[in-house]
Amino acid sequence: MRKRTFDSVKKQYLAAVKPMHQQFVEPTKNRADIIIPNGGLNKIANDLIIKKIKYHLFE
């Protein structure tokens, strides 16, 4: 365990993570073929992607 405080995590998030996301991720969303909400914890979207991959692997 890293034993970081909430304030140190929040400070890093606001100083680095959020600005980088806004600078590099957000502007490219309109070019994405698919965006999976909920950080990839979306069973329906994951199942669709798995089916698509299997289709291409075994066609």
For each residue, the residues with C-beta under 8 A, 3 or more apart:
1:
2:
3:
4: 8 9
5: 8 9
6: 9 10
7: 10 11
8: 4 5 11 12
9: 4 5 6 12 13
10: 6 7 13 14
11: 7 8 14 15
12: 8 9 15 16 17
13: 9 10 16 17 18
14: 10 11 17 18
15: 11 12 19
16: 12 13 19 20
17: 12 13 14 20 21
18: 13 14 21 22
19: 15 16 22 23
20: 16 17 23 24 25
21: 17 18 24 25 26
22: 18 19 25 26
23: 19 20 26 27
24: 20 21 27 28
25: 20 21 22 28 29
26: 21 22 23 29
27: 23 24 30
28: 24 25 31 32
29: 25 26 32 35
30: 27
31: 28
32: 28 29 35
33:
34: 45 49
35: 29 32
36: 40 42 45 46 49
37: 42 45
38: 41 42
39:
40: 36 46
41: 38
42: 36 37 38 45 46
43: 46 47
44: 47 48
45: 34 36 37 42 48 49
46: 36 40 42 43 49 50
47: 43 44 50 51
48: 44 45 51 52
49: 34 36 45 46 52 53
50: 46 47 53 54
51: 47 48 54 55
52: 48 49 55 56
53: 49 50 56 57
54: 50 51 57 58
55: 51 52 58 59
56: 52 53 59
57: 53 54
58: 54 55
59: 55 56
